[in-house]
Amino acid sequence: MTIVIRPETPADQAAIHDITKRAFAPMEYADGDEQDLIDRFRDAGALAISLVAELDGIVVGQVTFTKAFAADGSSGYYALGPVAVEPELQGQHIGSKLIEAGLAMLRERDAAGCVLTGDPAYYSRFGFRAFPDLCPEGEPAEYFQLLPLRVPEPDSVIAFHPLFHGAA
Ligand SMILES: CC(C)(COP(=O)(O)OP(=O)(O)OC[C@H]1O[C@@H](n2cnc3c(N)ncnc32)[C@H](O)[C@@H]1OP(=O)(O)O)[C@@H](O)C(=O)NCCC(=O)NCCS
């Protein structure tokens, strides 16, 4: 199985929406609007990185990175998510390839760090770890994680893009 990871193009948008919707549908933690969120980010020019995974020319997964915002004004933070893989193809490391490719791009950009909310059992393999003191208000501290990059020990709360909460 040869998976190609590449930046999204306009032709991928419908597939990204569809895969994300179906991948999150059975998840009890899903908000149900993950697919719309990606569209909102794109429309607002807020998709910092969007990579797709292609299998035999067909898009089978996608990962989104947006800018995140340190309360002390320091720059270079990003947030990972949503990430989704075609349900029938999950558990075959496609998600890992997407995430690793995105994190490699963040390192090339000399990013300060990357935050997310998600299952620590999954994201710890990429180096994400709990930073409950940096968790923004309203987010679940037990799922908030940070991968330090240029800044080894950030000490400021790091907020997600306001569009995560529906605001521009
Ligand atoms: C999460 C998701 C993107 C991961 O992609 P994937 O291609 O299925 O995952 P991978 O095959 O790369 O996973 C690699 C490993 O993590 C494990 N894993 C996957 N999801 C996991 C989870 N939630 N918790 C713990 N381990 C997990 C896999 O079993 C695999 O283990 P192995 O290396 O021992 O074989 C995909 O499962 C998905 O689309 N899920 C539905 C949407 C979703 O929940 N997105 C993330 C929200 S935070």
The ligand as an SDF file (V2000), in Angstrom:
LIG
                    3D

 48 50  0  0  0  0  0  0  0  0999 V2000
   -7.4810    9.1470   14.6970 C   0  0  0  0  0  0  0  0  0  0  0  0
   -7.1940    8.7300   13.2550 C   0  0  0  0  0  0  0  0  0  0  0  0
   -6.9630    9.9490   12.3990 C   0  0  0  0  0  0  0  0  0  0  0  0
   -5.8860    7.9150   13.3080 C   0  0  0  0  0  0  0  0  0  0  0  0
   -5.5570    7.5190   11.9940 O   0  0  0  0  0  0  0  0  0  0  0  0
   -5.2310    5.9780   11.6880 P   0  0  0  0  0  0  0  0  0  0  0  0
   -4.6530    5.9030   10.3450 O   0  0  0  0  0  0  0  0  0  0  0  0
   -6.4380    5.1720   11.9970 O   0  0  0  0  0  0  0  0  0  0  0  0
   -4.1650    5.7180   12.8520 O   0  0  0  0  0  0  0  0  0  0  0  0
   -2.7870    5.0010   12.7110 P   0  0  0  0  0  0  0  0  0  0  0  0
   -2.9470    3.7090   11.9950 O   0  0  0  0  0  0  0  0  0  0  0  0
   -1.7850    5.9510   12.2060 O   0  0  0  0  0  0  0  0  0  0  0  0
   -2.5090    4.7180   14.2390 O   0  0  0  0  0  0  0  0  0  0  0  0
   -1.2910    4.2500   14.6120 C   0  0  0  0  0  0  0  0  0  0  0  0
   -1.4460    3.5290   15.9020 C   0  0  0  0  0  0  0  0  0  0  0  0
   -2.2880    4.2330   16.8310 O   0  0  0  0  0  0  0  0  0  0  0  0
   -3.3250    3.3930   17.2700 C   0  0  0  0  0  0  0  0  0  0  0  0
   -4.4980    4.2400   17.5000 N   0  0  0  0  0  0  0  0  0  0  0  0
   -5.3080    4.7850   16.5800 C   0  0  0  0  0  0  0  0  0  0  0  0
   -6.2400    5.5500   17.2040 N   0  0  0  0  0  0  0  0  0  0  0  0
   -5.9850    5.4540   18.5340 C   0  0  0  0  0  0  0  0  0  0  0  0
   -6.5720    5.9920   19.7020 C   0  0  0  0  0  0  0  0  0  0  0  0
   -7.6380    6.7970   19.6440 N   0  0  0  0  0  0  0  0  0  0  0  0
   -6.0270    5.6910   20.8950 N   0  0  0  0  0  0  0  0  0  0  0  0
   -4.9440    4.8930   20.9900 C   0  0  0  0  0  0  0  0  0  0  0  0
   -4.3300    4.3470   19.9160 N   0  0  0  0  0  0  0  0  0  0  0  0
   -4.8480    4.6330   18.7070 C   0  0  0  0  0  0  0  0  0  0  0  0
   -3.4950    2.3710   16.1860 C   0  0  0  0  0  0  0  0  0  0  0  0
   -4.0600    1.2060   16.6950 O   0  0  0  0  0  0  0  0  0  0  0  0
   -2.0510    2.1500   15.7530 C   0  0  0  0  0  0  0  0  0  0  0  0
   -1.3970    1.3390   16.6990 O   0  0  0  0  0  0  0  0  0  0  0  0
   -0.0580    0.4990   16.3320 P   0  0  0  0  0  0  0  0  0  0  0  0
    0.9970    1.4990   15.9200 O   0  0  0  0  0  0  0  0  0  0  0  0
    0.2690   -0.1730   17.6160 O   0  0  0  0  0  0  0  0  0  0  0  0
   -0.4470   -0.4060   15.2190 O   0  0  0  0  0  0  0  0  0  0  0  0
   -8.3170    7.8500   12.6470 C   0  0  0  0  0  0  0  0  0  0  0  0
   -8.4670    6.6990   13.4160 O   0  0  0  0  0  0  0  0  0  0  0  0
   -9.6460    8.5590   12.5250 C   0  0  0  0  0  0  0  0  0  0  0  0
   -9.9610    9.1410   11.4880 O   0  0  0  0  0  0  0  0  0  0  0  0
  -10.4790    8.5070   13.5750 N   0  0  0  0  0  0  0  0  0  0  0  0
  -11.7910    9.1610   13.5450 C   0  0  0  0  0  0  0  0  0  0  0  0
  -11.6520   10.6560   13.6420 C   0  0  0  0  0  0  0  0  0  0  0  0
  -10.8810   11.0480   14.8960 C   0  0  0  0  0  0  0  0  0  0  0  0
  -11.1510   10.5500   15.9780 O   0  0  0  0  0  0  0  0  0  0  0  0
   -9.8990   11.9640   14.7410 N   0  0  0  0  0  0  0  0  0  0  0  0
   -9.0430   12.3980   15.8250 C   0  0  0  0  0  0  0  0  0  0  0  0
   -9.7610   13.2190   16.8070 C   0  0  0  0  0  0  0  0  0  0  0  0
   -8.7070   13.7100   18.1550 S   0  0  0  0  0  0  0  0  0  0  0  0
  1  2  1  0
  2  3  1  0
  2  4  1  0
  2 36  1  0
  4  5  1  0
  5  6  1  0
  6  7  2  0
  6  8  1  0
  6  9  1  0
  9 10  1  0
 10 11  2  0
 10 12  1  0
 10 13  1  0
 13 14  1  0
 14 15  1  0
 15 16  1  0
 15 30  1  0
 16 17  1  0
 17 18  1  0
 17 28  1  0
 18 19  1  0
 18 27  1  0
 19 20  2  0
 20 21  1  0
 21 22  1  0
 21 27  2  0
 22 23  1  0
 22 24  2  0
 24 25  1  0
 25 26  2  0
 26 27  1  0
 28 29  1  0
 28 30  1  0
 30 31  1  0
 31 32  1  0
 32 33  2  0
 32 34  1  0
 32 35  1  0
 36 37  1  0
 36 38  1  0
 38 39  2  0
 38 40  1  0
 40 41  1  0
 41 42  1  0
 42 43  1  0
 43 44  2  0
 43 45  1  0
 45 46  1  0
 46 47  1  0
 47 48  1  0
M  END
$$$$
